[in-house]
Amino acid sequence: MAFLFTPGPMDMPVLYFPLLRRFQQARFPASALGAAGIVLLSTLITAGCDKQPAGEAPPEPTEAAKSSGTRDYMKVYKTQGRFEDVRDFIKLAITGRGIVINNVSHIGAMLERTGKDLGATKQVYLKAEALEFCSAIVSRDMMEADPHNIVFCPYIIAVYVLPQEPDTVYVSYRRPTLVGSPESQDSLKAVEALLDDIIQEAVR
């Protein structure tokens, strides 16, 4: 069940998603694959599949996405499911494009750990992680258009669960500000399109 807080483009078909759905329907969480298994599965499937198998319909989303408002500085999705599954589908959508995840920030665990030392009692997240990465192609276009656009790298997608909504997983990213020349602005639009495609692929 996916809700889109702000509308965005989606223009890349997902060739390997049917097999992942079968894996999930077999009651094995995506996290059971492990990081290496996710990358290997993505590589094998994308290398061996050039088109949808004959007679097999494309996978249907769990529910149609709904738009419920616009935020200038961020875009937020939410979906029903397990945090680990959604996070791993995000990882797969990133690595499936040949992009390396540079770092995973365990923000929820950090707040929980440091909160005790600070005397803070409020639980902000049940679970929260941020995935950091850059695309060699998109990032180069962005920084060739304006070297100062380096401040927009790395790209970050956050995955988190709030205490008051334990069955809902939020996925969000910070929208790049469209600045500079027309070429710079076009390159930053491409960054947002990449982030939006990754999330839509994972939460549909």
Secondary structure as GFF3:
##gff-version 3
##sequence-region A 1 204
A	DSSP	beta_strand	2	4	.	.	.	ID=ss1
A	DSSP	alpha_helix	17	25	.	.	.	ID=ss2
A	DSSP	three_ten_helix	30	33	.	.	.	ID=ss3
A	DSSP	alpha_helix	34	48	.	.	.	ID=ss4
A	DSSP	beta_strand	74	80	.	.	.	ID=ss5
A	DSSP	alpha_helix	83	95	.	.	.	ID=ss6
A	DSSP	beta_strand	101	105	.	.	.	ID=ss7
A	DSSP	alpha_helix	107	118	.	.	.	ID=ss8
A	DSSP	beta_strand	127	133	.	.	.	ID=ss9
A	DSSP	alpha_helix	136	145	.	.	.	ID=ss10
A	DSSP	three_ten_helix	147	152	.	.	.	ID=ss11
A	DSSP	beta_strand	155	161	.	.	.	ID=ss12
A	DSSP	beta_strand	168	174	.	.	.	ID=ss13
A	DSSP	alpha_helix	182	203	.	.	.	ID=ss14
###
